[in-house]
Amino acid sequence: MIQHIHIVNYALIDKTDLELEKGFTIITGETGAGKSILLGAIGLTLGQRGDTSAIMDRERKCVVEITYNVVGYHLQQWFADNDLDYDDEVVVRRELAADGKSRSFINDTPVSNKILKEFGSFLIDVHSQHQSLLIGQPEYQLEILDAFCGNRSLLKEYRVKYSARQALLAELGQVRQQAREAEQEEDYLKYQFNQLDEANLRAGEQQELEDELSVLNNAEAIKGAFSEVGYVLTEADAPVIQLLKGVRNKIAALEDVVKEATDYDQRLHSVIIELEDIADEAERIAERVEYNPSRVDAINGRLGVMYDLLHKHKMERTEDLIALKDALREKLKGIQSFSARIEELEKRIAALEVEMEASAQKIHAARVDSEGKLREEMRGLLVGLGIKHALFKVEIVPLDHFTSTGKDEVTFLFSANKNQEPGELSKVASGGEISRLMLSLKYILSRTKQLPVIIFDEIDTGVSGEIAHRMAAMMKEMATRMQVISISHLPQIAAAGDSHFKVYKEDDHAGTISRIRRLTEEERVVEIAGMISGSVVSEAALENARLLRDQF
């Protein structure tokens, strides 16, 4: 239930604080005094869109804060799931700045607007003119029927499966689209893969061939240079190796005379061995290198294949082409696996639909079983509210497809006149009849739907007299099960309240502002009398007001 409402700088409200209690709370006031402003402020804490034009003083932020007592409503797990601190008293705050920035808090923890709306849905049912229009919508009618027949757990179980099926259907659609696109490019991918596969590329091959071609193209120069090395070292008129051997012999003869001679002898020996190796290797290289035109042609042909593929695929190395071929192979495998993936998804969807069908049938059975009871209860209430020949019917039409609420289409049908076939509410019910229909539905649901607070915004529109008295009695009874707040123009409803607040306008130095205050018992009588007789409160009106109060 709502314990406290704190509003600052909203519309015509500069600052107000309301302490509310259990039971039936009445809010009255002249048209334009600000009753709807109060409802708008509450709506901010329920996640409704913040309108910056409603900020009274644009130099200050607008703040609306509501304190709830949530004992017994089993919200601990919801708080834990949303990483919020639970307390039996929950403070919801919404702040709105003139630049459009909005912030929301639950127990001083910042939350998103989505979380704010979800929390509000657990606590407050606001009946306004907008919701009166909702009663004509099939989705809302279905929600009412399910609440009446206690389908909450069945629907929760069903919706888990429904959401899973929707996700699988979306995935199936994506896979099918990918399969269609893949099929369109499969031939081209196969052509690219086969071309690369036929090339039979090997890592490092390109460099090896380029090195070999360079040698072949320079065969004469290579042969000449290495041949000259061997000739100079071993065959010239004065071969270098032979000359060094002679020098070494002379040095060796001085070993007993010059101490460095031994070192020089060893070093010259090493040089001679190295030069002999060089001469042998140079001779072998010179003999091995031969210009081979056919080999040059073969290498150029092989490199041409590589260069063409590199140019085609805008790559620099054959290793990149090999990686591309591997990628194409995997992609082609993926294309071939689409059919298997599609088949797997279709099987999973079919299995889910079997389970969903069973759940949907349970939901349907519960709706059918409850339809008659709801029909009779509604008829009895509507007759009591002055619609003597009221007929109320719930039409349940099975569907051949799954929806988020099962496989039923639900329509509320209504007739207020004798011998008239019931028709759709939106087409046959007047404004006053819609108000009575809504109150009757809320009255019934108050026994089955656990909701701490219900706010009626002028649900008494279009009714008066004894009907208004009966509506007041129904709201009074509802208030034994939940906190009921009614914004009303009717004295019969005002008289039924356990507490009474009056909204009024007041002028100060800054302009006109709205104020709201709780009335004493005597002030209530005067207010109700004014609602009966108008601006001039007669003694007769006061007596009538007291009589009305005594009836409740």
C-alpha positions in Angstrom: 0.0 0.0 0.0 1.0 3.6 -0.4 2.1 5.2 2.9 3.4 8.6 1.7 3.4 10.7 -1.4 5.9 13.6 -1.7 5.6 15.9 -4.7 7.8 19.0 -5.5 7.6 21.4 -8.4 5.1 19.4 -10.6 2.6 21.4 -12.7 0.6 23.6 -10.2 1.9 21.7 -7.2 4.8 23.6 -5.5 5.2 21.1 -2.7 2.9 18.6 -1.0 3.0 15.7 1.3 0.2 13.1 1.7 0.0 10.5 4.4 -2.3 7.7 3.3 -3.8 4.8 5.2 -5.3 1.5 4.5 -8.9 1.3 3.3 -10.9 3.7 1.0 -9.4 7.1 0.3 -11.4 9.8 -1.5 -9.9 12.7 -3.4 -12.3 15.5 -4.4 -12.1 19.0 -5.7 -13.5 21.3 -8.4 -12.8 20.7 -12.0 -9.4 22.1 -12.8 -8.3 22.1 -9.2 -5.5 19.6 -9.8 -6.8 16.1 -9.2 -5.5 14.9 -12.5 -2.2 16.6 -11.7 -1.9 14.3 -8.7 -2.6 11.3 -10.9 0.0 12.5 -13.4 2.6 12.8 -10.6 1.9 9.3 -9.5 2.2 8.1 -13.1 5.8 9.4 -13.2 6.8 6.9 -10.5 5.2 4.2 -12.6 7.6 4.9 -15.5 5.3 7.0 -17.6 7.0 9.5 -20.0 8.1 12.7 -18.2 6.8 15.9 -19.8 9.1 18.8 -19.1 6.3 21.3 -19.7 4.8 20.0 -16.4 7.7 21.4 -14.4 6.5 24.4 -12.5 9.8 26.2 -11.8 12.2 25.4 -14.6 15.1 26.5 -12.4 14.4 23.5 -10.1 14.0 19.8 -10.7 10.7 18.1 -10.3 10.6 15.3 -7.7 7.9 12.7 -7.0 8.5 10.2 -4.3 6.2 7.4 -3.1 6.8 5.2 -0.1 5.1 1.8 -0.2 4.6 -0.9 2.4 5.2 -4.2 0.5 4.9 -6.7 3.4 3.3 -9.9 2.2 3.7 -9.3 -1.5 6.7 -11.7 -1.9 8.9 -9.3 -3.8 12.2 -10.4 -2.2 13.2 -12.5 -5.2 12.3 -9.8 -7.7 14.6 -7.4 -5.7 17.4 -10.0 -5.7 17.0 -10.7 -9.4 17.3 -6.9 -10.1 20.2 -6.4 -7.7 18.2 -4.1 -5.4 18.1 -3.9 -1.6 14.8 -5.2 -0.3 13.0 -3.6 2.6 9.4 -3.8 3.8 9.2 -0.1 3.1 10.2 0.8 -0.5 10.8 4.3 -1.6 10.3 5.0 -5.3 11.6 8.4 -6.6 11.5 10.0 -10.0 13.4 13.2 -10.8 12.8 15.3 -13.9 14.8 18.3 -15.0 13.9 21.1 -17.4 16.4 19.9 -20.0 14.5 16.6 -20.2 16.9 14.5 -18.2 15.1 12.0 -16.0 16.4 9.8 -13.2 14.6 7.0 -11.3 15.4 5.3 -8.0 14.2 2.4 -5.9 15.5 2.6 -2.3 18.1 5.2 -3.5 19.5 2.8 -6.2 19.3 4.1 -9.7 17.0 2.0 -12.0 15.9 2.0 -15.6 12.5 3.1 -16.7 11.7 -0.6 -17.6 12.4 -1.7 -14.0 10.3 1.2 -12.7 7.4 0.1 -14.8 7.7 -3.5 -13.8 7.8 -2.6 -10.1 4.8 -0.4 -10.5 2.8 -3.2 -12.2 3.1 -5.2 -9.0 1.7 -2.5 -6.8 -0.7 -0.1 -8.5 -3.6 -0.5 -10.9 -4.6 2.9 -12.2 -8.1 3.0 -13.7 -8.4 6.1 -15.9 -10.4 7.1 -19.0 -7.6 5.5 -21.0 -8.1 2.2 -19.3 -11.8 2.4 -19.9 -10.9 2.3 -23.6 -8.7 -0.7 -23.0 -11.7 -2.8 -22.0 -12.7 -2.9 -25.7 -9.4 -4.5 -26.6 -9.2 -8.3 -26.9 -5.7 -8.5 -25.2 -7.0 -6.7 -22.1 -10.2 -8.8 -22.0 -8.0 -11.9 -22.2 -5.8 -10.6 -19.4 -8.9 -10.1 -17.2 -10.3 -13.6 -17.9 -6.9 -15.2 -17.1 -6.7 -13.2 -13.8 -10.2 -14.4 -12.9 -9.6 -18.1 -13.6 -6.1 -18.1 -12.0 -4.1 -18.9 -15.1 -1.0 -17.1 -13.9 1.2 -20.1 -13.3 0.0 -21.9 -16.4 0.7 -18.8 -18.5 4.1 -18.3 -17.0 5.0 -21.9 -17.9 3.6 -21.6 -21.3 5.3 -18.3 -22.0 8.7 -19.8 -21.2 8.1 -22.3 -24.0 6.6 -19.6 -26.3 9.7 -17.4 -25.9 12.0 -20.4 -26.6 10.0 -21.2 -29.7 10.1 -17.6 -30.9 13.9 -17.6 -30.5 14.2 -20.9 -32.4 11.9 -19.6 -35.1 14.0 -16.5 -35.5 17.2 -18.6 -35.6 15.6 -20.9 -38.2 14.7 -17.9 -40.3 18.3 -16.6 -40.2 19.7 -20.1 -41.1 17.3 -20.4 -44.0 18.2 -16.9 -45.2 21.9 -17.8 -44.9 21.3 -21.1 -46.7 19.5 -19.2 -49.6 22.4 -16.7 -49.9 25.0 -19.5 -49.6 23.3 -21.5 -52.4 23.4 -18.5 -54.6 27.2 -18.2 -54.2 28.0 -21.9 -53.8 28.9 -22.4 -57.5 31.3 -19.4 -57.4 32.9 -20.6 -54.2 33.3 -24.1 -55.7 35.0 -22.5 -58.8 37.4 -20.6 -56.6 38.2 -23.6 -54.4 38.7 -25.9 -57.3 41.1 -23.4 -59.0 43.2 -23.1 -55.9 43.0 -26.9 -55.3 44.2 -27.6 -58.8 47.1 -25.2 -58.3 48.3 -27.6 -55.6 50.2 -24.8 -53.8 52.9 -25.6 -51.3 54.1 -23.3 -48.5 57.5 -21.8 -49.4 57.4 -23.0 -53.0 57.1 -19.5 -54.5 60.4 -18.4 -52.8 62.2 -21.5 -53.8 61.2 -21.1 -57.5 62.0 -17.5 -57.6 65.5 -18.3 -56.1 66.1 -21.0 -58.6 65.0 -18.9 -61.5 67.3 -16.1 -60.4 70.2 -18.7 -60.5 69.3 -20.0 -63.9 68.9 -16.5 -65.4 72.4 -15.7 -64.1 74.0 -19.1 -64.9 76.9 -17.8 -67.1 77.9 -15.1 -64.6 77.7 -17.5 -61.8 79.7 -20.2 -63.6 82.4 -17.7 -64.7 82.8 -16.2 -61.3 83.2 -19.5 -59.5 85.4 -21.0 -62.2 87.7 -18.0 -61.8 87.8 -18.6 -58.1 89.0 -22.1 -58.6 91.5 -21.1 -61.3 93.1 -18.3 -59.3 93.4 -20.4 -56.2 94.7 -23.6 -57.9 95.5 -23.3 -61.6 96.9 -19.9 -62.4 100.5 -19.3 -63.3 101.1 -18.4 -59.7 98.2 -20.2 -57.8 97.4 -18.5 -54.6 97.3 -21.7 -52.6 100.7 -22.8 -53.9 102.2 -19.4 -53.1 100.9 -19.6 -49.6 102.3 -23.0 -49.1 105.7 -21.7 -50.1 105.4 -18.8 -47.6 104.4 -21.2 -44.9 107.4 -23.4 -45.5 109.7 -20.5 -45.1 108.0 -19.4 -41.9 108.1 -22.9 -40.5 111.9 -22.9 -41.0 112.2 -19.9 -38.6 110.3 -21.6 -35.7 113.6 -22.0 -33.7 114.6 -18.4 -34.4 111.4 -16.4 -34.1 108.9 -17.3 -31.4 106.0 -15.9 -33.5 106.8 -18.2 -36.4 104.9 -21.1 -34.9 101.7 -19.0 -34.6 102.0 -17.8 -38.1 102.6 -21.3 -39.4 99.4 -22.5 -37.8 97.4 -19.6 -39.0 98.7 -20.0 -42.6 97.8 -23.7 -42.4 94.2 -22.8 -41.5 94.0 -20.3 -44.3 95.3 -22.8 -46.9 92.8 -25.4 -45.8 90.0 -22.9 -46.0 91.1 -21.8 -49.5 91.3 -25.4 -50.7 87.7 -25.9 -49.5 86.6 -22.7 -51.3 88.4 -23.9 -54.4 86.6 -27.3 -54.3 83.2 -25.8 -53.6 83.6 -23.2 -56.3 84.5 -25.9 -58.8 81.4 -27.9 -57.8 79.2 -24.9 -58.2 80.7 -24.0 -61.5 80.1 -27.6 -62.8 76.6 -27.7 -61.4 75.3 -24.4 -62.8 74.1 -24.8 -66.3 71.5 -22.7 -68.1 68.4 -24.8 -68.8 65.9 -23.2 -71.0 63.2 -25.9 -70.5 63.6 -25.6 -66.7 63.3 -21.8 -67.0 60.1 -22.2 -69.0 58.7 -24.6 -66.4 59.5 -22.3 -63.5 58.0 -19.3 -65.3 54.9 -21.3 -66.0 54.5 -22.4 -62.4 55.2 -18.9 -61.1 52.7 -17.5 -63.6 50.0 -19.6 -62.1 50.9 -18.3 -58.7 51.1 -14.7 -59.8 47.7 -14.9 -61.5 46.0 -16.3 -58.4 47.7 -13.7 -56.2 46.6 -10.9 -58.5 43.1 -12.2 -58.7 42.7 -12.5 -54.9 44.7 -9.4 -54.2 47.2 -11.2 -52.1 51.0 -11.1 -51.8 52.1 -14.6 -50.8 51.1 -18.1 -51.8 50.6 -18.9 -48.0 47.7 -16.5 -48.1 46.2 -18.4 -51.0 46.6 -21.7 -49.1 44.8 -20.1 -46.2 42.0 -18.9 -48.5 41.6 -22.3 -49.9 41.2 -23.7 -46.4 38.6 -21.0 -45.6 36.7 -21.8 -48.8 36.7 -25.5 -47.9 35.2 -24.7 -44.5 32.6 -22.4 -46.0 31.5 -25.0 -48.5 31.2 -27.5 -45.6 29.0 -24.9 -43.8 26.8 -24.6 -46.8 26.4 -28.3 -47.0 25.6 -28.4 -43.2 22.7 -25.8 -43.5 20.2 -28.5 -44.3 21.2 -30.5 -41.2 21.0 -27.4 -39.0 17.6 -26.5 -40.5 16.4 -30.1 -39.8 17.6 -29.9 -36.2 15.9 -26.6 -35.6 12.6 -27.8 -37.1 12.7 -30.9 -34.8 13.3 -28.8 -31.7 10.5 -26.4 -32.7 8.2 -29.4 -33.3 9.0 -30.9 -29.9 8.4 -27.5 -28.2 5.1 -27.1 -30.0 3.9 -30.5 -28.6 4.6 -29.2 -25.1 3.0 -25.8 -25.9 -0.1 -27.5 -27.2 -0.5 -29.4 -24.0 -0.1 -26.2 -22.0 -2.4 -24.2 -24.3 -5.1 -26.9 -23.8 -4.9 -26.6 -20.0 -5.1 -22.8 -20.3 -8.1 -23.1 -22.7 -9.8 -25.6 -20.3 -9.4 -23.2 -17.4 -10.8 -20.3 -19.4 -13.8 -22.4 -20.5 -14.5 -23.6 -17.0 -14.4 -20.1 -15.6 -16.4 -18.4 -18.4 -19.8 -19.3 -17.0 -18.9 -18.1 -13.5 -17.6 -14.8 -14.7 -20.6 -14.3 -16.9 -23.1 -14.9 -14.1 -21.1 -12.8 -11.6 -20.8 -9.9 -14.1 -24.6 -10.1 -14.9 -25.5 -10.0 -11.2 -23.2 -7.0 -10.5 -24.4 -5.1 -13.6 -28.1 -5.6 -12.7 -27.3 -4.3 -9.2 -25.7 -1.3 -10.9 -28.9 -0.4 -12.7 -28.5 -2.2 -16.0 -31.7 -4.3 -15.5 -31.5 -6.3 -18.7 -27.7 -6.7 -18.7 -26.2 -9.6 -20.6 -22.5 -10.3 -20.3 -20.8 -13.0 -22.3 -17.3 -14.2 -22.8 -16.7 -15.6 -26.3 -13.7 -18.0 -26.5 -12.7 -18.9 -30.0 -9.9 -21.5 -30.4 -7.2 -20.5 -32.8 -5.1 -22.6 -35.1 -1.9 -20.9 -34.2 0.1 -20.1 -31.1 0.1 -16.7 -29.5 1.9 -15.3 -26.4 -1.3 -16.2 -24.4 -2.1 -19.6 -25.8 -4.4 -20.5 -28.7 -7.6 -18.6 -27.8 -9.2 -15.4 -29.0 -11.4 -13.9 -26.2 -14.1 -11.3 -26.8 -16.3 -9.7 -24.1 -19.9 -9.3 -25.4 -22.5 -7.1 -23.8 -26.1 -6.0 -24.1 -27.9 -3.5 -21.9 -31.4 -3.9 -23.6 -34.0 -6.6 -23.4 -34.1 -9.0 -26.4 -30.9 -7.5 -27.8 -28.1 -9.8 -28.9 -24.8 -9.1 -27.0 -22.2 -7.2 -29.1 -18.6 -6.0 -28.7 -18.2 -3.6 -25.8 -16.6 -0.9 -27.8 -19.6 -0.9 -30.2 -22.6 -1.2 -27.9 -21.7 0.1 -24.5 -22.2 3.8 -23.5 -19.7 5.7 -21.3 -21.7 5.1 -18.2 -22.1 1.4 -19.0 -18.3 1.1 -19.6 -17.7 2.6 -16.2 -20.0 0.1 -14.5 -18.5 -2.7 -16.5 -15.0 -1.7 -15.5 -15.9 -1.4 -11.8 -17.6 -4.8 -11.9 -14.5 -6.4 -13.4 -12.2 -4.7 -10.9 -14.5 -5.7 -8.1 -14.4 -9.4 -9.1 -10.6 -9.3 -9.7 -9.9 -7.7 -6.4 -10.9 -11.1 -4.9 -8.4 -13.1 -7.1 -5.6 -10.7 -8.1 -3.1 -9.7 -5.4 -2.6 -6.0 -5.9 -1.9 -3.6 -3.0 -3.4 -0.4 -4.6 -6.1 0.5 -7.1 -6.8 4.0 -8.1 -10.1 5.0 -9.7 -10.0 8.2 -11.7 -13.6 9.3 -12.0 -15.0 5.8 -12.7 -18.3 7.3 -11.6 -18.6 9.2 -14.9 -22.2 9.0 -16.3 -23.8 7.6 -13.1 -25.7 9.1 -10.2 -28.3 8.3 -7.5 -28.7 4.8 -6.3 -26.2 3.5 -8.9 -23.6 5.8 -7.5 -24.4 4.5 -4.0 -24.0 0.9 -5.1 -20.7 1.7 -6.8 -19.5 3.3 -3.6 -20.5 0.2 -1.6 -18.5 -2.0 -4.0 -15.4 0.2 -3.7 -15.8 0.2 0.0 -15.9 -3.6 0.1 -12.8 -3.7 -2.3 -11.0 -1.5 0.2 -11.2 -4.3 2.8 -8.9 -6.3 0.6 -6.6 -3.6 -0.8 -6.0 0.1 -0.6 -8.5 1.9 -2.8 -8.1 5.5 -3.9 -11.0 7.2 -5.8 -11.0 10.6 -7.5 -14.7 11.4 -7.6 -17.3 14.1 -8.2 -20.1 12.1 -6.6 -21.2 12.7 -3.0 -22.3 9.1 -2.6 -18.8 7.9 -3.3 -17.2 10.6 -1.3 -19.3 9.6 1.7 -18.1 6.1 1.6 -14.4 6.9 2.1 -12.4 6.1 5.2 -10.3 9.2 4.6 -10.9 12.3 2.4 -8.5 14.7 0.7 -9.5 17.9 -1.0 -7.6 19.4 -3.9 -8.0 23.1 -4.4 -6.3 26.1 -6.0 -4.8 29.0 -4.1 -3.2 32.2 -5.2 0.1 33.5 -3.8 2.6 36.1 -4.8 4.1 33.8 -7.5 0.7 32.8 -9.1 -1.8 30.0 -8.8 -0.9 26.8 -7.1 -2.7 23.5 -6.3 -2.9 22.3 -2.7 -4.2 19.1 -1.2 -5.1 18.5 2.4 -6.9 15.9 4.5 -10.3 16.9 5.7 -11.6 16.5 9.2 -14.9 14.7 9.8 -16.8 18.0 9.9 -15.0 19.4 6.9 -16.0 16.2 5.0 -19.6 16.8 5.8 -19.3 20.3 4.4 -17.5 19.1 1.3 -20.0 16.4 0.6 -22.9 18.9 1.1 -21.2 21.2 -1.4 -21.1 18.3 -3.9 -24.9 17.8 -3.3 -26.1 21.4 -3.5 -23.4 23.3 -5.2 -21.6 26.5 -4.1 -24.3 27.4 -1.5 -24.3 24.8 1.2 -27.7 24.6 2.8 -28.7 23.0 6.1 -30.6 20.4 4.1 -27.5 19.6 2.1 -25.5 19.2 5.3 -28.2 16.9 6.8 -28.1 14.8 3.6 -24.4 14.7 3.8 -24.5 13.3 7.3 -27.1 10.8 6.3 -24.8 9.6 3.5 -21.9 9.3 5.8 -24.0 7.3 8.3 -24.9 4.8 5.6 -21.2 3.8 5.4 
